[in-house]
Amino acid sequence: MSRRHATGIELIDVTALEIDTPHGLARAHLHPAEQPVAALVLGHGAAGGVSAPDLVAVTEVARAERFSVALVEQPYVVAGRRSPAPAHHLDSAWNAVVEELRGGELRGLPLVVGGRSAGARVACRTVADSGAIAVLCLAFPVHAPGRSAKAKSRQPELDAVEVPTLVVQGDSDPFGMPRGGANISVVTVAGNHSLKADLEAVAAAVREWLPGLVGQGDRRRRPSA
């Protein structure tokens, strides 16, 4: 798949790559860590972008823990559309981006995938395809807001994930509170679906979780001279 550098990126210290997918161009904003031990690839919410405060906070934490980060914009966002694409389009575009990154900029690094809201759902549904070692979900939308008693639950998407999964959820999120499980840790923080009320609590939860995903030997390793 072809790639080309994009311009006009809001975030600093990044390289932006446009990546061909079956549903148009996606864009990956790369935040490399020094001497990385792993990589974290995150997707945005249905109506938001990669500059969401929780994604920015988690990116800073991950880089400090020596995880290179890629923030992925889906093709519908790159094309300037507001309405999200169908789920199967989101999933196949995500898979194309992850495959490209794993063969290029993130080659050889253990991979953690995730995202906020709809991006978290995409990461859960495609984790078997991505070969990720873990999933990070920010504000997982269990159901449509205000319809907890009748709406179809998305909890099975979480339950199907067989690798370690961290969910960071606002205690007043109108999209519901996910259940934990054998592979699922749920950390509740103050706030709603935006997770903006206590970004330090969001960052602290991720900071505590990430280091345990890779071996201490890997974290201490330095390139030979």
Contacts in CASP RR format, 6 or more apart in sequence:
PFRMAT RR
TARGET T0000
AUTHOR 0000-0000-0000
METHOD contacts of the structure
MODEL  1
MSRRHATGIELIDVTALEIDTPHGLARAHLHPAEQPVAALVLGHGAAGGV
SAPDLVAVTEVARAERFSVALVEQPYVVAGRRSPAPAHHLDSAWNAVVEE
LRGGELRGLPLVVGGRSAGARVACRTVADSGAIAVLCLAFPVHAPGRSAK
AKSRQPELDAVEVPTLVVQGDSDPFGMPRGGANISVVTVAGNHSLKADLE
AVAAAVREWLPGLVGQGDRRRRPSA
1 19 0 8 1.000
1 20 0 8 1.000
1 21 0 8 1.000
1 96 0 8 1.000
1 100 0 8 1.000
2 20 0 8 1.000
3 17 0 8 1.000
3 18 0 8 1.000
3 19 0 8 1.000
3 20 0 8 1.000
3 100 0 8 1.000
4 17 0 8 1.000
4 18 0 8 1.000
5 15 0 8 1.000
5 16 0 8 1.000
5 17 0 8 1.000
5 18 0 8 1.000
6 16 0 8 1.000
6 17 0 8 1.000
6 18 0 8 1.000
6 27 0 8 1.000
7 16 0 8 1.000
8 16 0 8 1.000
9 16 0 8 1.000
9 29 0 8 1.000
10 51 0 8 1.000
11 29 0 8 1.000
11 31 0 8 1.000
11 50 0 8 1.000
11 51 0 8 1.000
11 56 0 8 1.000
11 71 0 8 1.000
13 31 0 8 1.000
14 29 0 8 1.000
14 30 0 8 1.000
14 31 0 8 1.000
15 29 0 8 1.000
15 30 0 8 1.000
15 32 0 8 1.000
15 105 0 8 1.000
16 27 0 8 1.000
16 28 0 8 1.000
16 29 0 8 1.000
16 30 0 8 1.000
17 27 0 8 1.000
17 28 0 8 1.000
17 30 0 8 1.000
17 105 0 8 1.000
18 25 0 8 1.000
18 26 0 8 1.000
18 27 0 8 1.000
18 78 0 8 1.000
19 25 0 8 1.000
19 26 0 8 1.000
19 27 0 8 1.000
19 28 0 8 1.000
19 96 0 8 1.000
19 97 0 8 1.000
19 100 0 8 1.000
19 101 0 8 1.000
20 96 0 8 1.000
21 75 0 8 1.000
21 92 0 8 1.000
21 93 0 8 1.000
21 96 0 8 1.000
21 97 0 8 1.000
22 89 0 8 1.000
22 92 0 8 1.000
22 93 0 8 1.000
22 96 0 8 1.000
23 75 0 8 1.000
23 76 0 8 1.000
23 85 0 8 1.000
23 89 0 8 1.000
23 92 0 8 1.000
23 93 0 8 1.000
24 75 0 8 1.000
24 78 0 8 1.000
24 79 0 8 1.000
24 93 0 8 1.000
25 75 0 8 1.000
25 78 0 8 1.000
25 79 0 8 1.000
26 72 0 8 1.000
26 73 0 8 1.000
26 74 0 8 1.000
26 75 0 8 1.000
26 78 0 8 1.000
26 93 0 8 1.000
26 94 0 8 1.000
26 96 0 8 1.000
26 97 0 8 1.000
27 72 0 8 1.000
27 73 0 8 1.000
27 77 0 8 1.000
27 78 0 8 1.000
28 41 0 8 1.000
28 70 0 8 1.000
28 71 0 8 1.000
28 72 0 8 1.000
28 73 0 8 1.000
28 97 0 8 1.000
28 100 0 8 1.000
28 101 0 8 1.000
29 50 0 8 1.000
29 70 0 8 1.000
29 71 0 8 1.000
29 72 0 8 1.000
29 73 0 8 1.000
30 68 0 8 1.000
30 69 0 8 1.000
30 70 0 8 1.000
30 105 0 8 1.000
31 59 0 8 1.000
31 62 0 8 1.000
31 63 0 8 1.000
31 68 0 8 1.000
31 69 0 8 1.000
31 70 0 8 1.000
31 71 0 8 1.000
32 68 0 8 1.000
32 105 0 8 1.000
33 62 0 8 1.000
33 63 0 8 1.000
33 65 0 8 1.000
33 66 0 8 1.000
33 67 0 8 1.000
33 68 0 8 1.000
33 69 0 8 1.000
34 66 0 8 1.000
35 66 0 8 1.000
35 221 0 8 1.000
35 222 0 8 1.000
35 223 0 8 1.000
36 66 0 8 1.000
36 67 0 8 1.000
36 68 0 8 1.000
36 109 0 8 1.000
37 66 0 8 1.000
37 67 0 8 1.000
37 109 0 8 1.000
37 110 0 8 1.000
37 214 0 8 1.000
37 215 0 8 1.000
37 218 0 8 1.000
37 219 0 8 1.000
37 221 0 8 1.000
38 66 0 8 1.000
38 67 0 8 1.000
38 68 0 8 1.000
38 109 0 8 1.000
38 110 0 8 1.000
38 111 0 8 1.000
38 112 0 8 1.000
38 133 0 8 1.000
38 210 0 8 1.000
38 213 0 8 1.000
38 214 0 8 1.000
38 218 0 8 1.000
39 67 0 8 1.000
39 68 0 8 1.000
39 69 0 8 1.000
39 70 0 8 1.000
39 101 0 8 1.000
39 106 0 8 1.000
39 109 0 8 1.000
39 110 0 8 1.000
39 111 0 8 1.000
39 112 0 8 1.000
40 58 0 8 1.000
40 59 0 8 1.000
40 62 0 8 1.000
40 67 0 8 1.000
40 68 0 8 1.000
40 69 0 8 1.000
40 70 0 8 1.000
40 111 0 8 1.000
40 112 0 8 1.000
40 113 0 8 1.000
40 114 0 8 1.000
40 136 0 8 1.000
40 210 0 8 1.000
41 69 0 8 1.000
41 70 0 8 1.000
41 72 0 8 1.000
41 97 0 8 1.000
41 98 0 8 1.000
41 101 0 8 1.000
41 106 0 8 1.000
41 111 0 8 1.000
41 112 0 8 1.000
41 113 0 8 1.000
41 114 0 8 1.000
41 130 0 8 1.000
42 50 0 8 1.000
42 55 0 8 1.000
42 58 0 8 1.000
42 59 0 8 1.000
42 69 0 8 1.000
42 70 0 8 1.000
42 71 0 8 1.000
42 72 0 8 1.000
42 113 0 8 1.000
42 114 0 8 1.000
42 115 0 8 1.000
42 116 0 8 1.000
42 119 0 8 1.000
42 123 0 8 1.000
42 136 0 8 1.000
43 50 0 8 1.000
43 55 0 8 1.000
43 71 0 8 1.000
43 72 0 8 1.000
43 73 0 8 1.000
43 74 0 8 1.000
43 94 0 8 1.000
43 114 0 8 1.000
43 115 0 8 1.000
43 116 0 8 1.000
43 119 0 8 1.000
43 120 0 8 1.000
43 122 0 8 1.000
43 123 0 8 1.000
44 50 0 8 1.000
44 52 0 8 1.000
44 55 0 8 1.000
44 71 0 8 1.000
44 72 0 8 1.000
44 73 0 8 1.000
44 74 0 8 1.000
44 77 0 8 1.000
44 115 0 8 1.000
44 116 0 8 1.000
44 118 0 8 1.000
44 119 0 8 1.000
45 52 0 8 1.000
45 115 0 8 1.000
45 116 0 8 1.000
45 117 0 8 1.000
45 118 0 8 1.000
45 119 0 8 1.000
46 84 0 8 1.000
46 117 0 8 1.000
46 118 0 8 1.000
46 119 0 8 1.000
47 82 0 8 1.000
47 84 0 8 1.000
48 77 0 8 1.000
49 55 0 8 1.000
49 73 0 8 1.000
49 77 0 8 1.000
50 71 0 8 1.000
50 72 0 8 1.000
50 73 0 8 1.000
52 116 0 8 1.000
52 194 0 8 1.000
53 194 0 8 1.000
53 195 0 8 1.000
53 196 0 8 1.000
53 199 0 8 1.000
54 116 0 8 1.000
54 138 0 8 1.000
54 139 0 8 1.000
54 168 0 8 1.000
54 194 0 8 1.000
54 195 0 8 1.000
54 196 0 8 1.000
54 199 0 8 1.000
54 202 0 8 1.000
55 71 0 8 1.000
55 115 0 8 1.000
55 116 0 8 1.000
55 138 0 8 1.000
57 199 0 8 1.000
57 200 0 8 1.000
57 202 0 8 1.000
57 203 0 8 1.000
58 136 0 8 1.000
58 138 0 8 1.000
58 202 0 8 1.000
58 203 0 8 1.000
58 206 0 8 1.000
59 69 0 8 1.000
59 71 0 8 1.000
60 203 0 8 1.000
61 203 0 8 1.000
61 206 0 8 1.000
61 207 0 8 1.000
61 210 0 8 1.000
62 69 0 8 1.000
62 206 0 8 1.000
62 210 0 8 1.000
63 69 0 8 1.000
64 207 0 8 1.000
65 207 0 8 1.000
65 210 0 8 1.000
65 211 0 8 1.000
66 219 0 8 1.000
67 112 0 8 1.000
67 210 0 8 1.000
68 105 0 8 1.000
68 106 0 8 1.000
68 109 0 8 1.000
70 97 0 8 1.000
70 101 0 8 1.000
70 105 0 8 1.000
70 106 0 8 1.000
72 94 0 8 1.000
72 97 0 8 1.000
74 84 0 8 1.000
74 85 0 8 1.000
74 90 0 8 1.000
74 93 0 8 1.000
74 94 0 8 1.000
75 85 0 8 1.000
75 89 0 8 1.000
75 93 0 8 1.000
76 83 0 8 1.000
76 84 0 8 1.000
76 85 0 8 1.000
76 89 0 8 1.000
84 90 0 8 1.000
84 118 0 8 1.000
85 93 0 8 1.000
87 121 0 8 1.000
87 122 0 8 1.000
87 125 0 8 1.000
90 118 0 8 1.000
90 119 0 8 1.000
90 122 0 8 1.000
91 122 0 8 1.000
91 125 0 8 1.000
91 126 0 8 1.000
94 122 0 8 1.000
94 123 0 8 1.000
94 126 0 8 1.000
95 126 0 8 1.000
95 129 0 8 1.000
95 130 0 8 1.000
98 111 0 8 1.000
98 113 0 8 1.000
98 126 0 8 1.000
98 129 0 8 1.000
98 130 0 8 1.000
102 108 0 8 1.000
102 111 0 8 1.000
102 130 0 8 1.000
110 133 0 8 1.000
110 213 0 8 1.000
110 214 0 8 1.000
110 218 0 8 1.000
111 130 0 8 1.000
111 131 0 8 1.000
111 132 0 8 1.000
111 133 0 8 1.000
112 132 0 8 1.000
112 133 0 8 1.000
112 134 0 8 1.000
112 135 0 8 1.000
112 136 0 8 1.000
112 210 0 8 1.000
112 213 0 8 1.000
113 123 0 8 1.000
113 126 0 8 1.000
113 127 0 8 1.000
113 130 0 8 1.000
113 132 0 8 1.000
113 134 0 8 1.000
113 135 0 8 1.000
113 136 0 8 1.000
114 120 0 8 1.000
114 122 0 8 1.000
114 123 0 8 1.000
114 124 0 8 1.000
114 135 0 8 1.000
114 136 0 8 1.000
114 137 0 8 1.000
114 138 0 8 1.000
115 122 0 8 1.000
115 123 0 8 1.000
115 136 0 8 1.000
115 137 0 8 1.000
115 138 0 8 1.000
116 137 0 8 1.000
116 138 0 8 1.000
116 139 0 8 1.000
116 195 0 8 1.000
117 138 0 8 1.000
117 139 0 8 1.000
117 140 0 8 1.000
117 141 0 8 1.000
117 175 0 8 1.000
117 193 0 8 1.000
118 141 0 8 1.000
120 135 0 8 1.000
120 136 0 8 1.000
120 137 0 8 1.000
120 138 0 8 1.000
120 139 0 8 1.000
120 140 0 8 1.000
120 141 0 8 1.000
120 167 0 8 1.000
121 140 0 8 1.000
121 141 0 8 1.000
121 154 0 8 1.000
121 157 0 8 1.000
123 130 0 8 1.000
123 132 0 8 1.000
123 135 0 8 1.000
123 136 0 8 1.000
123 137 0 8 1.000
124 135 0 8 1.000
124 137 0 8 1.000
124 157 0 8 1.000
124 158 0 8 1.000
124 160 0 8 1.000
124 161 0 8 1.000
124 165 0 8 1.000
125 157 0 8 1.000
127 135 0 8 1.000
127 161 0 8 1.000
127 162 0 8 1.000
127 163 0 8 1.000
128 162 0 8 1.000
132 163 0 8 1.000
133 163 0 8 1.000
133 164 0 8 1.000
133 213 0 8 1.000
134 163 0 8 1.000
134 164 0 8 1.000
134 165 0 8 1.000
134 166 0 8 1.000
134 213 0 8 1.000
135 161 0 8 1.000
135 163 0 8 1.000
135 164 0 8 1.000
135 165 0 8 1.000
135 166 0 8 1.000
136 165 0 8 1.000
136 166 0 8 1.000
136 168 0 8 1.000
136 206 0 8 1.000
136 209 0 8 1.000
137 158 0 8 1.000
137 165 0 8 1.000
137 166 0 8 1.000
137 167 0 8 1.000
137 168 0 8 1.000
137 178 0 8 1.000
138 168 0 8 1.000
138 195 0 8 1.000
138 202 0 8 1.000
139 168 0 8 1.000
139 169 0 8 1.000
139 170 0 8 1.000
139 173 0 8 1.000
139 175 0 8 1.000
139 193 0 8 1.000
139 194 0 8 1.000
139 195 0 8 1.000
140 154 0 8 1.000
140 158 0 8 1.000
140 167 0 8 1.000
140 169 0 8 1.000
140 175 0 8 1.000
140 178 0 8 1.000
141 154 0 8 1.000
141 175 0 8 1.000
141 176 0 8 1.000
141 193 0 8 1.000
142 148 0 8 1.000
142 153 0 8 1.000
142 154 0 8 1.000
142 155 0 8 1.000
142 175 0 8 1.000
142 176 0 8 1.000
142 177 0 8 1.000
142 178 0 8 1.000
143 151 0 8 1.000
143 152 0 8 1.000
143 153 0 8 1.000
143 154 0 8 1.000
143 175 0 8 1.000
143 176 0 8 1.000
144 151 0 8 1.000
144 175 0 8 1.000
145 174 0 8 1.000
145 175 0 8 1.000
145 193 0 8 1.000
146 174 0 8 1.000
148 176 0 8 1.000
155 178 0 8 1.000
155 179 0 8 1.000
158 165 0 8 1.000
158 167 0 8 1.000
158 178 0 8 1.000
158 179 0 8 1.000
158 180 0 8 1.000
158 184 0 8 1.000
159 179 0 8 1.000
159 181 0 8 1.000
159 184 0 8 1.000
161 183 0 8 1.000
161 184 0 8 1.000
162 183 0 8 1.000
163 183 0 8 1.000
164 183 0 8 1.000
164 185 0 8 1.000
164 213 0 8 1.000
165 183 0 8 1.000
165 184 0 8 1.000
165 185 0 8 1.000
166 185 0 8 1.000
166 187 0 8 1.000
166 205 0 8 1.000
166 206 0 8 1.000
166 209 0 8 1.000
167 178 0 8 1.000
167 180 0 8 1.000
167 184 0 8 1.000
167 185 0 8 1.000
167 186 0 8 1.000
167 187 0 8 1.000
168 187 0 8 1.000
168 189 0 8 1.000
168 195 0 8 1.000
168 202 0 8 1.000
168 205 0 8 1.000
168 206 0 8 1.000
169 176 0 8 1.000
169 177 0 8 1.000
169 178 0 8 1.000
169 186 0 8 1.000
169 187 0 8 1.000
169 188 0 8 1.000
169 189 0 8 1.000
170 188 0 8 1.000
170 189 0 8 1.000
170 190 0 8 1.000
170 191 0 8 1.000
170 192 0 8 1.000
170 193 0 8 1.000
170 195 0 8 1.000
170 197 0 8 1.000
171 177 0 8 1.000
171 188 0 8 1.000
171 189 0 8 1.000
171 190 0 8 1.000
171 191 0 8 1.000
172 191 0 8 1.000
172 192 0 8 1.000
173 191 0 8 1.000
173 192 0 8 1.000
173 193 0 8 1.000
174 192 0 8 1.000
174 193 0 8 1.000
175 193 0 8 1.000
177 186 0 8 1.000
177 188 0 8 1.000
178 184 0 8 1.000
178 186 0 8 1.000
179 186 0 8 1.000
180 186 0 8 1.000
185 209 0 8 1.000
187 205 0 8 1.000
189 195 0 8 1.000
189 197 0 8 1.000
189 198 0 8 1.000
189 201 0 8 1.000
189 202 0 8 1.000
189 205 0 8 1.000
190 197 0 8 1.000
190 198 0 8 1.000
190 201 0 8 1.000
191 197 0 8 1.000
191 198 0 8 1.000
195 202 0 8 1.000
211 219 0 8 1.000
END
